[in-house]
Amino acid sequence: MIYWLLPTILVVLRALPFLHALSLEPDPGVVVLQVGYLPKDFLTYLAFARQAAEDPSLLFHNPFTTEPHTARFILPFFWLLGRLSAWTGVPSTLLLELVRVPLVFLFFGVLWWFLRPILLDRRTRFVAATMIGLSGGLEGFVRPFAGAMPPAAAVEVLGSTSHLLGWSTFAALFNPVWVAGLTSTLVVLRPLLRPHGPTGLGEQFLVSVAFFIGFWIHPYSAIVVLAVAGTYVVAGWIFERRVDSGRLLGIAALAPPLLLLAVISGWQRQDPIYAAASTNVVGPNGVGVFWWPITLGAVVVFALRGAQKWVADEHPYRLALFAWVLAVLLLHSSPVLNGYHFVFHLHLPIAIVAAVGLREALSEWGTTTAAGRVATAALVFALLPSVFFVTRDAIDDVKRENAFPAAYGDVIATLSDLPPGNALVPVQLGNLLPAFTPHRVWVGHWFLTPNAVAHGRHYQDLIDESVDPTDLRRLVDAQSIRYAVLPTVRAARWTEILGDRVLALHPHQELALLILRPS
């Protein structure tokens, strides 16, 4: 029973930012969203959940573009979220927070099952689970000094040590999709990391099905599974001078779901809008190993000690954990795959090995020197503050990230009562609108809007005083724009250019909403 106190503590701490969002009183001229974390991305989750609440189809269209396309996105997590919202009447914003609770408990249940063959001693398993849930790095001590750094260095430090990257498992638990992804990863890796691979057809079937489901929950987690499995085989050939046939059979179990996924992906990519969005997986935004001493801190120290003990004892899982860490290291530092997506998979395997090092260090407490005991105590203490720093930073983020001009809220309220249509709106409003209305936007989310940067610049050109009338009319016609939101000071100019296309004008403080004749 004591074990279940761990996920209980974690879900309470991870709920604090959302509870803080509920308590916020907006400043004059400001509206505050009730989103606990990272509105830029969580709003996309809510946009897809809103679709599912209104339409039970398993295929989603992309609401962040007005380009013609067919529904090709398959997102079972958000489909379930939306259907739950439709069945229960509970808003998706609240469900997105509530669903974290059962997912965190499920994760720690699966984690205990996963650790059983690796750490035979029950107490060591408990230490490992505790380290996975509560340990972290030293970035909370470093980030305050960013203000004294040159601007470029400060941006790099703050960006690369952000809690939103998931440098600790506790930090990663903010995102329910990540929790589900980590859980599916453990289910698939348990048979694959066994020294001789899956045993029997039952486990191979489990690997195939769990990998297939896990891909649709969180594709980046599926990439981690592939990388770990492949690295394990290669590491065996390098360090053990053999290729284990059982490990190859484990990889073979991934072949059927991969083939099926390739067929489905090929069909999805026949739609150019889906293809454009999916290519955003590729990019140069990796995070280097340079940050490990800061973002992992004492966890790395204990992991090195644990690895030394595993090598000395010839632990049967020593190569598997080494391959796991190496695979995630290569992924998160990748200059090709936008490696920052994989950071949240790093802490878990390192913490497993670190638990062994921590147990050994504590068992030697009475026999070591006074200086050794002081060093051990300092390292143990260094494992813990990250949870408090991450929670503090997440709470601090809420007001800063959730605050928007009150005019945005007024425009959304008006548009929510109007028939579905294509909307030409500012980029920031475009990221909000699909979460709360059935409208599609010409430019919104950086990942899901094709050519988002160019579209954002184009919108800025359109609201400039010297707007090209031909360009504006062409865009409105080509994209079948039914609603346009622009600065109120530009409303008269747009009304003049669009002429009888304008059916109504609704001023909302500094913004104006034009309702246009359907094309």
C-alpha positions as MATLAB code, in Angstrom:
seq = 'MIYWLLPTILVVLRALPFLHALSLEPDPGVVVLQVGYLPKDFLTYLAFARQAAEDPSLLFHNPFTTEPHTARFILPFFWLLGRLSAWTGVPSTLLLELVRVPLVFLFFGVLWWFLRPILLDRRTRFVAATMIGLSGGLEGFVRPFAGAMPPAAAVEVLGSTSHLLGWSTFAALFNPVWVAGLTSTLVVLRPLLRPHGPTGLGEQFLVSVAFFIGFWIHPYSAIVVLAVAGTYVVAGWIFERRVDSGRLLGIAALAPPLLLLAVISGWQRQDPIYAAASTNVVGPNGVGVFWWPITLGAVVVFALRGAQKWVADEHPYRLALFAWVLAVLLLHSSPVLNGYHFVFHLHLPIAIVAAVGLREALSEWGTTTAAGRVATAALVFALLPSVFFVTRDAIDDVKRENAFPAAYGDVIATLSDLPPGNALVPVQLGNLLPAFTPHRVWVGHWFLTPNAVAHGRHYQDLIDESVDPTDLRRLVDAQSIRYAVLPTVRAARWTEILGDRVLALHPHQELALLILRPS';
ca = [
       0.000    0.000    0.000;
       2.887    2.383    0.712;
       3.886    2.115   -2.944;
       0.621    3.725   -4.065;
       1.381    6.810   -2.007;
       3.968    7.638   -4.653;
       1.550    8.149   -7.597;
      -0.893    9.804   -5.196;
       1.685   12.446   -4.280;
       2.617   12.918   -7.912;
      -0.913   13.443   -9.243;
      -1.560   16.003   -6.502;
       1.624   17.945   -7.319;
       0.991   17.784  -11.064;
      -2.562   19.100  -10.545;
      -1.417   22.257   -8.750;
      -0.827   24.350  -11.900;
      -4.350   23.616  -13.173;
      -5.850   24.418   -9.775;
      -3.882   27.652   -9.842;
      -5.333   28.412  -13.296;
      -8.846   27.971  -11.884;
      -8.112   30.507   -9.148;
      -6.676   33.253  -11.333;
      -8.431   36.607  -11.492;
      -7.641   38.182  -14.877;
      -6.252   41.685  -15.041;
      -8.319   44.329  -16.857;
      -8.292   43.712  -20.606;
      -7.066   40.150  -20.186;
      -8.750   36.744  -20.358;
      -7.146   33.723  -18.681;
      -7.587   30.198  -20.021;
      -8.155   27.312  -17.632;
      -5.337   25.190  -19.037;
      -2.777   23.779  -16.647;
       0.162   23.363  -18.993;
       1.559   24.573  -22.313;
      -1.537   26.083  -23.959;
       0.223   26.162  -27.347;
       0.100   22.356  -27.516;
      -2.700   21.482  -25.094;
      -5.083   23.608  -27.172;
      -4.401   21.340  -30.145;
      -5.345   18.360  -27.969;
      -8.576   20.134  -27.063;
      -9.255   20.983  -30.711;
      -9.160   17.319  -31.682;
     -11.133   16.275  -28.594;
     -13.785   18.843  -29.525;
     -14.061   17.249  -32.967;
     -14.595   13.818  -31.440;
     -17.206   15.189  -29.045;
     -19.216   16.463  -32.015;
     -18.479   13.665  -34.494;
     -17.783   10.018  -33.475;
     -15.714    9.346  -36.608;
     -12.284    7.869  -35.885;
     -10.753   10.042  -38.612;
      -9.938   13.676  -37.826;
      -9.477   16.601  -40.173;
      -6.852   19.258  -39.524;
      -8.630   22.341  -38.109;
      -5.466   24.440  -38.304;
      -5.643   24.903  -42.051;
      -8.276   26.037  -44.522;
      -6.655   24.178  -47.409;
      -9.003   21.525  -48.860;
      -8.223   18.101  -47.421;
      -9.789   14.879  -46.256;
      -9.887   13.541  -42.710;
      -6.750   11.396  -42.332;
      -5.544   11.920  -38.754;
      -5.982    8.894  -36.455;
      -5.809    9.979  -32.810;
      -7.445    7.415  -30.491;
      -6.398    9.186  -27.282;
      -8.170   12.389  -28.254;
     -11.077   10.444  -29.713;
     -11.642    8.789  -26.323;
     -11.272   12.134  -24.579;
     -13.831   13.729  -26.863;
     -16.293   10.867  -26.600;
     -15.989   10.934  -22.807;
     -16.755   14.640  -22.905;
     -19.816   13.987  -25.086;
     -21.081   11.131  -22.889;
     -20.489   12.810  -19.523;
     -20.954   16.487  -20.347;
     -17.629   17.247  -18.639;
     -15.622   19.879  -20.596;
     -12.563   18.559  -22.415;
     -10.371   21.105  -20.605;
     -11.247   19.443  -17.301;
     -11.092   15.889  -18.660;
      -7.602   16.498  -20.003;
      -6.505   17.175  -16.430;
      -8.575   14.436  -14.797;
      -7.357   11.720  -17.146;
      -3.830   12.207  -15.821;
      -4.884   10.633  -12.511;
      -5.722    7.100  -13.754;
      -2.887    7.246  -16.283;
      -0.265    7.984  -13.614;
      -1.568    5.144  -11.448;
      -1.567    2.840  -14.474;
       1.990    3.885  -15.283;
       3.249    3.023  -11.797;
       1.371   -0.273  -11.850;
       3.015   -1.199  -15.154;
       6.359    0.122  -13.876;
       6.326   -2.279  -10.910;
       5.538   -5.170  -13.272;
       8.290   -3.997  -15.634;
      10.919   -3.756  -12.872;
      10.223   -7.170  -11.329;
      12.580   -9.237  -13.536;
      15.245   -6.504  -13.587;
      15.433   -5.711   -9.879;
      14.699   -8.908   -7.982;
      14.949   -7.261   -4.581;
      11.633   -5.648   -3.640;
      13.254   -2.780   -1.743;
      15.489   -1.906   -4.671;
      12.411   -1.868   -6.917;
      10.742    0.538   -4.513;
      13.839    2.767   -4.504;
      13.858    2.689   -8.311;
      10.186    3.645   -8.546;
      10.745    6.445   -6.026;
      13.724    7.759   -7.969;
      11.740    7.601  -11.202;
       8.917    9.560   -9.618;
      10.757   12.068   -7.441;
      14.390   12.496   -8.512;
      15.676   15.130  -10.871;
      18.507   17.442  -11.757;
      19.957   20.765  -10.712;
      18.440   23.073  -13.325;
      16.377   24.805  -10.643;
      19.614   26.124   -9.138;
      21.017   27.208  -12.521;
      18.057   28.863  -14.249;
      17.926   31.922  -11.932;
      21.382   32.935  -13.189;
      20.179   33.135  -16.807;
      19.230   36.772  -16.247;
      22.885   37.653  -15.760;
      23.926   35.991  -19.018;
      24.115   37.469  -22.524;
      20.688   37.230  -24.211;
      21.627   34.406  -26.595;
      23.099   32.320  -23.769;
      20.097   32.989  -21.536;
      17.685   31.808  -24.238;
      19.718   28.637  -24.719;
      19.926   27.874  -20.999;
      16.250   28.518  -20.326;
      15.122   26.599  -23.406;
      17.369   23.572  -22.980;
      16.668   23.151  -19.250;
      12.910   23.776  -19.423;
      10.729   21.452  -17.355;
       8.466   21.137  -20.401;
      11.124   18.996  -22.106;
      10.621   16.328  -19.441;
      14.178   16.000  -18.124;
      12.745   14.074  -15.170;
       9.877   11.614  -15.242;
       8.066   13.834  -12.740;
       8.345   16.731  -15.178;
       7.089   14.517  -18.019;
       3.955   13.550  -16.083;
       2.419   16.937  -16.898;
       1.367   15.565  -20.287;
      -1.228   12.738  -20.229;
      -0.195   11.699  -23.747;
       3.402   11.303  -22.595;
       2.277    9.249  -19.592;
       0.368    6.933  -21.928;
       3.390    6.825  -24.244;
       5.776    5.907  -21.416;
       3.369    3.200  -20.241;
       3.084    1.626  -23.685;
       6.883    1.776  -24.016;
       7.314   -0.247  -20.821;
       4.796   -2.854  -21.979;
       6.610   -3.383  -25.282;
      10.155   -3.206  -23.904;
       9.689   -5.707  -21.082;
       9.837   -8.749  -23.405;
      12.266   -7.091  -25.833;
      14.852   -6.300  -23.140;
      14.811   -9.764  -21.632;
      18.344  -11.176  -22.127;
      17.097  -13.681  -24.733;
      14.078  -11.795  -26.012;
      10.374  -12.703  -25.849;
       9.490  -16.218  -24.725;
       6.858  -17.858  -26.871;
       4.191  -16.682  -29.281;
       2.150  -15.075  -26.500;
       4.820  -12.494  -25.711;
       5.544  -11.871  -29.375;
       1.839  -11.209  -29.899;
       1.902   -8.840  -26.910;
       4.845   -6.957  -28.429;
       3.067   -6.648  -31.789;
      -0.268   -5.459  -30.415;
       1.185   -3.152  -27.756;
       3.537   -1.544  -30.264;
       0.705   -0.983  -32.760;
      -1.525    0.610  -30.108;
       1.385    2.587  -28.654;
       2.181    4.107  -32.031;
      -1.293    5.612  -32.319;
      -1.114    6.921  -28.757;
       2.283    8.586  -29.173;
       4.386    7.958  -32.311;
       7.574    9.342  -30.743;
       7.404    6.655  -28.059;
       7.120    4.022  -30.781;
      10.282    5.432  -32.377;
      12.015    5.027  -29.006;
      10.988    1.364  -28.873;
      12.423    0.750  -32.347;
      15.657    2.555  -31.487;
      16.110    0.669  -28.213;
      15.401   -2.729  -29.759;
      17.809   -2.086  -32.631;
      20.525   -0.677  -30.372;
      20.227   -3.719  -28.077;
      20.889   -6.108  -30.962;
      23.825   -4.050  -32.236;
      25.283   -3.697  -28.718;
      25.089   -7.476  -28.301;
      27.049   -7.961  -31.494;
      29.684   -5.423  -30.395;
      30.106   -6.314  -26.707;
      29.057   -9.960  -26.583;
      30.369  -10.780  -30.056;
      27.148  -12.492  -31.018;
      23.674  -11.734  -32.281;
      21.123  -13.312  -29.964;
      18.420  -15.096  -31.961;
      15.815  -14.367  -29.261;
      16.412  -10.624  -29.578;
      16.039  -10.901  -33.341;
      12.720  -12.698  -32.841;
      11.677   -9.803  -30.639;
      12.414   -7.368  -33.443;
      10.619   -9.711  -35.841;
       7.497   -9.283  -33.686;
       7.619   -5.580  -34.569;
       7.567   -6.320  -38.285;
       3.812   -7.044  -38.731;
       2.620   -3.837  -36.991;
       5.300   -1.852  -38.826;
       4.091   -3.211  -42.160;
       0.482   -2.399  -41.308;
       1.474    1.051  -40.078;
       3.395    1.665  -43.305;
       0.300    0.819  -45.351;
      -1.924    3.101  -43.253;
       0.677    5.876  -43.283;
       0.967    5.601  -47.050;
      -2.784    6.088  -47.343;
      -2.682    9.049  -44.938;
       0.149   10.726  -46.812;
      -1.831   10.658  -50.040;
      -3.504   13.739  -48.619;
      -1.030   16.609  -49.120;
      -2.122   18.439  -45.965;
      -1.505   15.393  -43.794;
       1.815   14.832  -45.567;
       2.877   18.431  -44.939;
       2.084   18.207  -41.225;
       3.787   14.825  -40.772;
       7.040   16.089  -42.261;
       7.369   18.453  -39.296;
       8.700   15.459  -37.343;
      11.940   16.125  -39.203;
      13.936   19.102  -37.976;
      17.211   20.246  -36.414;
      16.011   20.884  -32.864;
      17.989   18.392  -30.826;
      19.143   18.742  -27.206;
      22.743   17.786  -26.527;
      24.254   15.561  -23.844;
      26.052   18.694  -22.597;
      23.030   19.392  -20.362;
      23.079   16.054  -18.518;
      25.223   17.197  -15.544;
      22.691   19.978  -14.937;
      19.392   18.376  -15.873;
      20.127   14.928  -14.407;
      22.643   15.894  -11.715;
      23.094   13.343   -8.957;
      20.969   10.803  -10.842;
      23.883   10.376  -13.264;
      26.362    9.972  -10.402;
      24.363    7.169   -8.810;
      23.693    5.643  -12.237;
      27.430    5.436  -12.939;
      27.923    3.708   -9.613;
      25.014    1.361  -10.302;
      26.372    0.563  -13.763;
      29.749   -0.261  -12.241;
      28.101   -2.724   -9.857;
      26.021   -4.294  -12.633;
      29.125   -4.823  -14.767;
      31.027   -6.329  -11.836;
      28.102   -8.632  -10.993;
      27.428   -9.412  -14.686;
      23.793   -8.422  -14.236;
      21.755   -9.985  -17.080;
      20.089   -6.659  -17.935;
      23.233   -4.519  -17.950;
      23.526   -4.434  -21.739;
      19.792   -3.852  -22.212;
      19.775   -0.753  -20.003;
      22.957    0.533  -21.637;
      21.317    0.137  -25.062;
      18.172    1.884  -23.817;
      20.058    4.917  -22.532;
      22.277    5.078  -25.617;
      19.288    4.896  -27.975;
      17.466    7.753  -26.226;
      20.690    9.787  -26.076;
      21.085    9.464  -29.848;
      17.444   10.362  -30.422;
      17.255   13.393  -28.126;
      20.481   14.842  -29.516;
      19.424   14.154  -33.112;
      19.821   17.118  -35.498;
      17.393   15.430  -37.915;
      14.358   14.231  -35.903;
      13.646   17.282  -33.712;
      15.290   15.417  -30.870;
      13.716   17.439  -28.064;
      10.626   15.231  -28.499;
      12.544   12.291  -26.982;
      14.058   13.903  -23.873;
      11.254   12.684  -21.607;
      12.241    9.045  -22.255;
      15.756    9.536  -20.846;
      15.351    9.813  -17.085;
      13.492    6.533  -16.544;
      16.215    4.037  -17.600;
      18.956    6.083  -15.939;
      16.974    6.195  -12.693;
      16.585    2.395  -12.737;
      20.354    1.929  -12.762;
      20.804    4.826  -10.327;
      18.597    3.035   -7.803;
      21.167    0.242   -7.642;
      23.930    2.771   -7.033;
      21.878    4.521   -4.346;
      21.154    1.270   -2.513;
      24.836    0.362   -2.565;
      25.875    3.806   -1.318;
      23.376    3.674    1.544;
      24.390    0.127    2.468;
      27.990    1.352    2.862;
      26.950    4.286    5.044;
      28.228    2.815    8.284;
      31.573    1.692    6.886;
      32.607    4.758    4.930;
      34.504    7.808    6.148;
      32.881   10.940    7.495;
      33.741   12.749    4.260;
      32.149    9.903    2.271;
      28.957   10.114    4.339;
      28.770   13.876    3.802;
      29.231   13.403    0.051;
      26.564   10.686   -0.066;
      24.118   12.806    1.949;
      24.723   15.765   -0.382;
      24.081   13.617   -3.438;
      20.891   12.165   -1.951;
      19.685   15.663   -1.128;
      20.503   16.782   -4.688;
      18.074   14.163   -6.033;
      15.019   15.775   -4.457;
      14.685   19.550   -5.059;
      13.821   19.173   -8.740;
      10.230   18.233   -7.893;
       9.713   21.520   -6.072;
      11.467   23.604   -8.734;
       9.436   21.976  -11.516;
       6.180   22.521   -9.626;
       7.076   26.139   -8.923;
       8.015   26.789  -12.561;
       4.823   25.116  -13.804;
       2.691   27.273  -11.515;
       4.611   30.398  -12.588;
       3.963   29.485  -16.225;
       0.202   29.426  -15.811;
      -0.579   33.122  -15.716;
       2.128   34.049  -18.216;
       1.173   31.407  -20.794;
      -2.612   31.442  -20.262;
      -3.179   35.194  -20.490;
      -4.624   36.564  -23.733;
      -6.240   39.866  -24.735;
      -9.854   40.014  -23.592;
     -10.815   40.761  -27.195;
      -9.776   37.198  -28.079;
     -12.310   35.833  -25.627;
     -15.031   38.095  -27.017;
     -14.291   37.048  -30.592;
     -14.307   33.356  -29.643;
     -17.634   33.795  -27.831;
     -19.178   35.403  -30.924;
     -17.747   32.848  -33.337;
     -18.873   29.921  -31.188;
     -22.486   30.776  -32.054;
     -21.903   31.057  -35.810;
     -22.057   28.283  -38.462;
     -18.779   26.448  -39.176;
     -16.539   28.157  -41.682;
     -12.978   29.079  -42.580;
     -11.445   31.891  -40.561;
      -8.611   34.315  -41.296;
      -7.338   35.404  -37.881;
      -4.110   36.392  -36.097;
      -1.719   33.503  -35.491;
      -2.163   33.443  -31.706;
      -5.953   33.514  -32.012;
      -5.690   30.819  -34.690;
      -4.100   28.539  -32.117;
      -7.063   29.102  -29.778;
     -10.062   29.091  -32.074;
     -10.281   25.388  -33.086;
     -10.244   24.324  -29.420;
     -13.481   26.179  -28.686;
     -15.320   26.501  -32.006;
     -15.966   24.332  -35.099;
     -14.141   26.758  -37.396;
     -10.959   26.049  -39.324;
      -8.211   28.665  -39.426;
      -5.859   29.681  -42.216;
      -2.922   29.913  -39.820;
      -2.706   28.639  -36.250;
      -0.470   25.945  -34.800;
       3.189   25.915  -35.832;
       3.223   22.149  -36.379;
      -0.197   21.554  -37.934;
      -0.526   24.608  -40.190;
       1.388   23.983  -43.424;
       3.856   26.800  -44.044;
       2.850   28.344  -40.724;
       5.706   30.870  -40.618;
       5.039   32.104  -44.157;
       1.304   32.301  -43.491;
       1.918   34.285  -40.325;
       4.029   36.796  -42.244;
       1.399   36.958  -44.983;
      -1.283   37.809  -42.430;
       0.898   40.623  -41.080;
       1.268   41.962  -44.629;
      -2.513   41.864  -45.071;
      -3.166   44.015  -42.008;
      -0.537   46.540  -43.043;
      -1.753   49.938  -44.227;
      -0.483   49.238  -47.732;
      -2.368   45.952  -48.124;
      -2.654   44.802  -51.737;
      -6.421   44.664  -52.489;
      -5.931   41.995  -55.143;
      -3.937   39.815  -52.751;
      -6.575   40.082  -50.023;
      -9.476   39.291  -52.355;
      -7.547   36.391  -53.892;
      -6.826   34.856  -50.505;
     -10.405   35.258  -49.272;
     -11.743   33.596  -52.423;
      -9.120   30.848  -52.680;
      -9.506   29.807  -49.029;
     -13.299   30.297  -48.885;
     -12.866   32.619  -45.907;
     -16.140   33.196  -44.092;
     -14.829   35.008  -41.015;
     -11.968   37.491  -40.758;
     -10.515   38.946  -37.573;
      -8.227   41.967  -37.830;
      -7.285   45.123  -35.912;
     -10.278   47.448  -35.648;
      -8.237   50.276  -37.160;
      -7.956   48.235  -40.385;
     -11.616   47.190  -40.552;
     -12.724   50.104  -42.737;
      -9.956   49.405  -45.265;
     -10.824   45.695  -45.491;
     -14.530   46.517  -45.778;
     -13.740   48.827  -48.676;
     -11.595   46.186  -50.412;
     -14.006   43.274  -49.931;
     -17.081   45.321  -50.779;
     -20.331   43.356  -50.964;
     -18.591   40.242  -49.621;
     -18.917   41.795  -46.134;
     -22.241   40.862  -44.518;
     -21.604   42.229  -41.022;
     -18.945   43.814  -38.865;
     -18.680   43.124  -35.121;
     -16.224   45.319  -33.191;
     -14.562   43.668  -30.195;
     -12.350   46.285  -28.550;
      -9.088   46.370  -30.525;
     -10.247   43.612  -32.865;
     -13.000   43.531  -35.464;
     -14.821   40.455  -36.779;
     -15.969   40.555  -40.396;
     -18.616   38.061  -41.443;
     -18.243   37.423  -45.158;
     -20.582   36.057  -47.783;
     -19.944   32.319  -48.337;
     -18.168   31.746  -51.631;
];
